Amino acid sequence: MEQNLTEKRIIAEAKRIFMQKGFEATKMDDIAKACNINRPGLNYYFRTKEKLFEAIYKQAVGTALPSLERALNSGKGLEAVTREVVRIYMHIIHENPSVPYFLLNECTKDPDRLSVFIKNLGMDIYVRSMENFRRQGKIREVPLQALLLYFYSLIMIPPIANKFIGNVVAPKEMVTEEEWGDFVAEKIYEFLKP
């Protein structure tokens, strides 16, 4: 039980520090100090910064993998699958609001490292599924880069932009998270349908 609590505390503090400083600037000593443990104690749970980052990423995003797999392999129509995938990604961000900031930060510093983590965790399932759907003629012929840029810009940028947009537009002009999810799903579906 104690090990589990210590590991959870390490992950929570490391997540906070990674989000604050970014992967490269975060030192294992910073994390150990924040957890009030020594470096060998931290190494007992996580030998490398990469392993710790992977644990955080799995906690934040990896738990959605089974849901994504079910949605993408459900055999439902494109519109229903699109709505479910958008809902899953928006839920990830709702539960982990610092993820968009962190991803943007890491994309500017070391996008290759981020790509490797995403692939290693299997979170590239959306890309692989869209490749299969395209081959099967279930979606129109679109470059996957265009699809991903469109998808992630509609999912990742709004939580960041909302911080200032809420101060620019009248409250009656704002949309709820659910309304935005419906809008995104509709736009992605329109983009993909054959």
BELHUDA-V722009 format. One record per residue. N is the residue number from 1. RES is the residue in three letters. D_LAST is the distance of its C-alpha to the last C-alpha in whole Angstrom. Layout:
BEGIN
N|RES|D_LAST + N|RES|D_LAST
END
This chain:
BEGIN
1|MET|53 + 2|GLU|54 + 3|GLN|52 + 4|ASN|49 + 5|LEU|50 + 6|THR|51 + 7|GLU|47 + 8|LYS|46 + 9|ARG|48 + 10|ILE|47 + 11|ILE|43 + 12|ALA|44 + 13|GLU|46 + 14|ALA|44 + 15|LYS|41 + 16|ARG|43 + 17|ILE|44 + 18|PHE|41 + 19|MET|39 + 20|GLN|42 + 21|LYS|43 + 22|GLY|40 + 23|PHE|40 + 24|GLU|42 + 25|ALA|45 + 26|THR|45 + 27|LYS|48 + 28|MET|49 + 29|ASP|53 + 30|ASP|51 + 31|ILE|49 + 32|ALA|52 + 33|LYS|54 + 34|ALA|52 + 35|CYS|52 + 36|ASN|56 + 37|ILE|56 + 38|ASN|57 + 39|ARG|55 + 40|PRO|56 + 41|GLY|55 + 42|LEU|52 + 43|ASN|51 + 44|TYR|52 + 45|TYR|49 + 46|PHE|47 + 47|ARG|48 + 48|THR|46 + 49|LYS|44 + 50|GLU|41 + 51|LYS|41 + 52|LEU|42 + 53|PHE|39 + 54|GLU|37 + 55|ALA|38 + 56|ILE|38 + 57|TYR|34 + 58|LYS|34 + 59|GLN|35 + 60|ALA|33 + 61|VAL|30 + 62|GLY|30 + 63|THR|31 + 64|ALA|27 + 65|LEU|26 + 66|PRO|27 + 67|SER|25 + 68|LEU|22 + 69|GLU|22 + 70|ARG|22 + 71|ALA|19 + 72|LEU|17 + 73|ASN|19 + 74|SER|19 + 75|GLY|17 + 76|LYS|15 + 77|GLY|12 + 78|LEU|10 + 79|GLU|12 + 80|ALA|15 + 81|VAL|15 + 82|THR|14 + 83|ARG|17 + 84|GLU|19 + 85|VAL|18 + 86|VAL|19 + 87|ARG|22 + 88|ILE|23 + 89|TYR|23 + 90|MET|25 + 91|HIS|27 + 92|ILE|28 + 93|ILE|29 + 94|HIS|31 + 95|GLU|33 + 96|ASN|34 + 97|PRO|34 + 98|SER|35 + 99|VAL|32 + 100|PRO|30 + 101|TYR|34 + 102|PHE|34 + 103|LEU|31 + 104|LEU|31 + 105|ASN|35 + 106|GLU|34 + 107|CYS|31 + 108|THR|34 + 109|LYS|37 + 110|ASP|35 + 111|PRO|31 + 112|ASP|32 + 113|ARG|34 + 114|LEU|31 + 115|SER|29 + 116|VAL|31 + 117|PHE|32 + 118|ILE|28 + 119|LYS|28 + 120|ASN|31 + 121|LEU|30 + 122|GLY|27 + 123|MET|25 + 124|ASP|22 + 125|ILE|21 + 126|TYR|18 + 127|VAL|17 + 128|ARG|18 + 129|SER|16 + 130|MET|13 + 131|GLU|14 + 132|ASN|14 + 133|PHE|11 + 134|ARG|9 + 135|ARG|12 + 136|GLN|11 + 137|GLY|7 + 138|LYS|7 + 139|ILE|5 + 140|ARG|4 + 141|GLU|8 + 142|VAL|10 + 143|PRO|14 + 144|LEU|15 + 145|GLN|17 + 146|ALA|16 + 147|LEU|14 + 148|LEU|17 + 149|LEU|19 + 150|TYR|17 + 151|PHE|17 + 152|TYR|21 + 153|SER|22 + 154|LEU|21 + 155|ILE|22 + 156|MET|25 + 157|ILE|27 + 158|PRO|27 + 159|PRO|30 + 160|ILE|32 + 161|ALA|31 + 162|ASN|32 + 163|LYS|36 + 164|PHE|37 + 165|ILE|34 + 166|GLY|36 + 167|ASN|39 + 168|VAL|38 + 169|VAL|36 + 170|ALA|38 + 171|PRO|37 + 172|LYS|35 + 173|GLU|33 + 174|MET|32 + 175|VAL|29 + 176|THR|29 + 177|GLU|28 + 178|GLU|26 + 179|GLU|25 + 180|TRP|24 + 181|GLY|22 + 182|ASP|20 + 183|PHE|19 + 184|VAL|18 + 185|ALA|16 + 186|GLU|14 + 187|LYS|14 + 188|ILE|12 + 189|TYR|10 + 190|GLU|9 + 191|PHE|9 + 192|LEU|6 + 193|LYS|4 + 194|PRO|0
END
